Amino acid sequence: MTKHASLIRRLRKERGLTQEQLTDGISQRGTLAAFESRGTKISFELLVSYLERMNVTLEEYQFLLNNNSLSNKQKLTSYLVTSKTLTKAQEQELLNEFEKTGNIYYRLLYAQRKLINSYLYSTSFTASMNEEITVVKHYLEGIDTWGHFELTVFSNCLFIFEDDYIIHSFRNSITKMKTYIDATHYPELLSNFILNGIRLSFNRESVFLRKLFLSELHKLTQAHKIALDIAHYKVFTALDKLADGDKSELCEIDEGIDFFGWLGLTSTKEYILELKESLLEIYQEKKLNKTV
């Protein structure tokens, strides 16, 4: 606790707070004094209350506690977030951390990366990928109270689940995400989950999933008025109509393509363009079949 005590004392003094000011309405001054001077134990709840009084988040506190650097766990997580591909060394590092710590977190990061790469660049899952699917499913099915990590895993790996499972889990997952909607990252998590679902619905040509996720995206845009979500909703609604045989909103799709290109979101722009062309081909085929 000595490292924690030293950091809390430094943060307090930097903010010009006396021990009385920091503890007012939270704890006895002597509790903080003993903690700062001798490193005596305090509860997590008390630590959080002190940090909130000083306007320091838990993430910032953890960063400072690690001498202004990311923890090894955070560094490994950044591989998944920022890298399109992982090197063999990075993959092995995740597995090594899992073996060393026994923390399933690292094993699931590895599984997500392998599955996402396989989904993006392969037409089918190999036996080794089926093993990764089992790891993810077994973990999620064993957790009743999902937090940010579990919701992220489910969202990232939505494509490994059958439609029936997604539909069954949909409301529960949405409810869980909305429970945390005011917390950091959760609005973004909900948006990513819905957009992943919409893309998957088009890839699978699942009308039911498409309508389900589009409906939820509409609710999200109404509640939060986030420009990027609104743009996605307008484009995917137009693509939904095209998939239903209605070409009346092609201009909306083209405007969306230009908008995402203007933002520099190249992958999104290319995905929408390819999807539009694919749906137009299907539309023409259906039209020809009707005339034959």
C-alpha positions in Angstrom: 0.0 0.0 0.0 3.0 2.3 0.3 3.1 3.1 -3.4 -0.6 3.9 -3.3 -0.2 6.1 -0.2 2.6 8.1 -1.7 0.6 8.7 -4.9 -2.5 9.8 -3.1 -0.4 12.2 -0.9 1.2 13.7 -4.0 -2.1 14.0 -5.9 -3.7 15.7 -2.8 -0.9 18.2 -2.4 -0.7 19.0 -6.1 -4.4 20.0 -5.9 -3.8 22.2 -2.9 -6.1 20.1 -0.7 -5.5 19.6 3.1 -6.3 16.2 4.6 -9.4 17.8 6.2 -10.6 19.0 2.8 -10.0 15.7 1.1 -11.7 13.6 3.8 -14.6 16.0 4.6 -17.8 13.9 4.4 -15.9 10.9 3.3 -13.9 9.6 6.2 -12.1 10.6 9.4 -9.0 12.7 8.8 -6.9 10.3 10.8 -7.8 7.5 8.4 -6.2 9.4 5.5 -3.3 10.5 7.7 -2.5 6.9 8.8 -2.8 5.8 5.1 -0.4 8.5 3.8 2.2 8.2 6.6 2.2 4.4 7.3 0.4 2.9 4.3 -2.3 1.4 6.4 -5.0 -0.4 4.5 -8.1 1.4 3.3 -11.1 0.1 1.4 -11.4 0.3 -2.4 -14.6 2.3 -1.9 -12.7 4.9 0.2 -9.9 5.1 -2.4 -12.4 5.7 -5.1 -14.1 8.5 -3.1 -10.8 10.2 -2.5 -10.0 10.0 -6.3 -13.5 11.4 -7.2 -12.9 14.3 -4.8 -9.6 15.1 -6.6 -11.3 14.6 -10.1 -8.9 11.7 -10.9 -10.4 8.7 -12.8 -9.4 5.1 -12.0 -7.8 4.8 -15.4 -5.6 7.9 -14.8 -4.8 6.6 -11.3 -3.6 3.3 -12.7 -1.5 5.1 -15.3 0.2 7.2 -12.7 0.6 4.2 -10.4 2.6 2.5 -13.3 5.0 5.5 -13.5 3.2 7.2 -16.3 3.2 4.2 -18.6 0.7 1.6 -19.7 0.7 -1.7 -17.8 1.7 -4.8 -19.7 -1.9 -5.8 -19.9 -2.9 -2.5 -21.4 0.0 -2.7 -23.9 -1.2 -6.2 -25.0 -4.7 -4.9 -25.3 -3.6 -2.1 -27.6 -2.3 -4.7 -30.0 -5.9 -5.8 -30.7 -7.2 -2.2 -30.9 -4.6 -0.5 -33.0 -3.0 -3.3 -35.1 -4.6 -4.7 -38.2 -2.4 -7.8 -37.9 -0.4 -9.3 -35.0 3.1 -10.6 -35.5 3.8 -14.2 -34.4 5.8 -12.7 -31.5 2.9 -10.7 -30.3 0.5 -13.6 -30.6 3.0 -15.7 -28.6 3.3 -13.0 -26.0 -0.4 -13.2 -25.4 -0.2 -16.9 -25.0 2.8 -16.6 -22.7 1.0 -14.1 -20.5 -1.9 -16.5 -20.2 0.3 -19.4 -19.3 2.2 -17.3 -16.8 -0.8 -15.6 -15.1 -3.6 -18.0 -15.8 -5.7 -14.9 -16.6 -8.2 -15.9 -19.3 -8.2 -12.2 -20.5 -5.0 -12.9 -22.5 -6.3 -16.1 -24.0 -9.5 -14.3 -25.1 -7.5 -11.4 -26.7 -5.6 -14.0 -28.7 -8.8 -15.8 -29.7 -10.5 -12.6 -30.8 -7.5 -11.6 -33.0 -7.3 -15.0 -34.6 -11.0 -15.3 -35.3 -11.3 -11.7 -36.7 -8.4 -12.3 -39.1 -9.9 -15.6 -40.2 -13.3 -14.1 -40.7 -11.9 -11.2 -42.7 -9.5 -13.1 -44.9 -10.8 -16.7 -45.2 -14.0 -18.3 -46.5 -14.3 -20.9 -43.7 -13.0 -21.6 -40.2 -10.2 -24.2 -39.8 -10.1 -26.8 -37.0 -7.8 -24.4 -35.0 -10.3 -21.6 -35.4 -13.1 -23.9 -34.2 -11.0 -24.3 -31.0 -10.9 -20.5 -30.6 -14.6 -20.4 -31.1 -15.1 -22.9 -28.3 -12.8 -20.8 -26.0 -14.9 -17.7 -26.6 -18.3 -19.4 -26.3 -17.4 -21.3 -23.2 -16.2 -18.2 -21.5 -19.2 -16.0 -22.3 -21.7 -18.8 -21.5 -20.1 -19.2 -18.1 -20.5 -15.5 -17.1 -23.9 -14.2 -15.9 -22.9 -10.6 -15.1 -21.2 -9.2 -18.2 -19.0 -6.2 -17.9 -17.3 -4.1 -20.5 -14.9 -6.9 -21.4 -17.5 -9.5 -22.0 -19.7 -7.2 -24.0 -16.7 -6.2 -26.1 -15.8 -9.9 -26.8 -19.4 -10.7 -27.8 -19.5 -7.6 -30.1 -16.2 -8.3 -31.7 -17.0 -12.0 -32.3 -20.7 -11.7 -33.2 -20.0 -13.5 -36.4 -19.2 -16.8 -34.7 -22.7 -17.1 -33.3 -25.8 -18.5 -35.1 -28.7 -16.1 -35.8 -30.9 -17.7 -33.2 -28.3 -17.2 -30.5 -27.8 -13.6 -31.5 -31.5 -12.9 -31.5 -31.9 -14.7 -28.1 -29.0 -12.7 -26.6 -29.8 -9.4 -28.3 -32.1 -7.8 -25.8 -30.1 -9.0 -22.9 -26.9 -7.6 -24.4 -28.5 -4.3 -25.3 -30.0 -4.0 -21.8 -26.6 -4.6 -20.3 -24.9 -2.0 -22.4 -27.6 0.6 -21.7 -27.1 -0.1 -18.0 -23.6 1.4 -18.3 -24.4 3.9 -21.0 -23.3 6.9 -19.0 -19.9 5.3 -18.2 -16.8 5.9 -20.2 -16.6 3.9 -23.4 -20.1 2.4 -23.2 -21.9 4.6 -25.7 -19.1 3.7 -28.2 -19.4 0.0 -27.2 -23.2 0.0 -27.9 -22.7 1.7 -31.3 -20.0 -0.7 -32.3 -22.1 -3.7 -31.3 -25.0 -2.5 -33.4 -22.9 -1.6 -36.4 -21.2 -5.0 -36.2 -24.6 -6.6 -36.1 -25.8 -4.6 -39.2 -22.8 -5.6 -41.2 -23.2 -9.2 -40.2 -26.9 -9.1 -41.2 -26.0 -7.9 -44.7 -23.2 -10.5 -45.0 -25.6 -13.3 -44.0 -28.5 -11.8 -46.0 -30.5 -12.1 -42.8 -33.5 -9.8 -43.1 -34.6 -10.3 -39.5 -31.2 -9.4 -38.1 -31.0 -6.4 -40.4 -34.3 -5.0 -39.2 -33.5 -5.8 -35.6 -30.2 -4.0 -35.5 -31.4 -1.1 -37.7 -34.2 -0.5 -35.3 -31.8 -0.3 -32.4 -29.5 2.0 -34.3 -32.5 4.3 -34.9 -33.1 4.4 -31.1 -29.5 5.2 -30.5 -29.5 8.1 -32.9 -32.6 9.5 -31.3 -31.2 9.3 -27.8 -27.7 10.6 -28.4 -27.7 12.6 -31.7 -24.1 11.5 -32.5 -23.3 12.6 -36.1 -21.4 9.5 -37.0 -24.2 7.2 -35.8 -26.8 9.3 -37.7 -24.7 9.0 -40.9 -24.5 5.2 -40.5 -28.2 5.0 -39.9 -29.1 7.0 -43.0 -26.7 5.0 -45.2 -27.7 1.5 -43.8 -31.4 2.4 -44.0 -30.9 3.2 -47.7 -29.0 0.0 -48.2 -31.8 -1.9 -46.4 -34.3 -0.5 -48.9 -32.0 -1.5 -51.8 -31.8 -5.0 -50.3 -35.6 -5.0 -50.3 -35.7 -4.1 -54.0 -36.2 -0.3 -53.6 -33.7 1.9 -55.4 -35.3 5.2 -54.4 -32.5 6.2 -52.0 -29.4 5.5 -54.0 -28.4 9.1 -53.6 -28.4 8.7 -49.8 -25.9 5.8 -50.2 -23.7 7.9 -52.5 -23.8 10.9 -50.1 -22.8 8.5 -47.3 -19.9 7.2 -49.4 -18.7 10.7 -50.0 -19.1 11.6 -46.3 -17.1 8.7 -45.0 -14.5 9.3 -47.6 -14.3 13.0 -46.6 -13.8 11.9 -42.9 -10.9 9.6 -44.1 -12.8 6.5 -43.0 -11.6 4.6 -46.0 -12.5 1.1 -44.8 -16.1 2.2 -44.1 -16.4 3.9 -47.4 -15.1 0.9 -49.3 -17.4 -1.5 -47.4 -20.5 0.6 -48.2 -19.4 1.0 -51.9 -18.9 -2.8 -52.3 -22.2 -3.6 -50.5 -24.0 -1.2 -52.7 -22.6 -2.8 -55.9 -23.4 -6.2 -54.6 -27.0 -5.3 -53.8 -27.4 -3.7 -57.2 -26.2 -6.9 -58.9 -28.7 -8.9 -56.8 -31.4 -6.4 -57.8 -30.6 -6.7 -61.5 -30.6 -10.5 -61.3 -34.0 -10.6 -59.6 -35.4 -8.1 -62.2 -34.1 -10.3 -65.1 -35.6 -13.4 -63.5 -39.0 -11.8 -63.4 -38.9 -10.9 -67.1 -37.8 -14.4 -68.2 
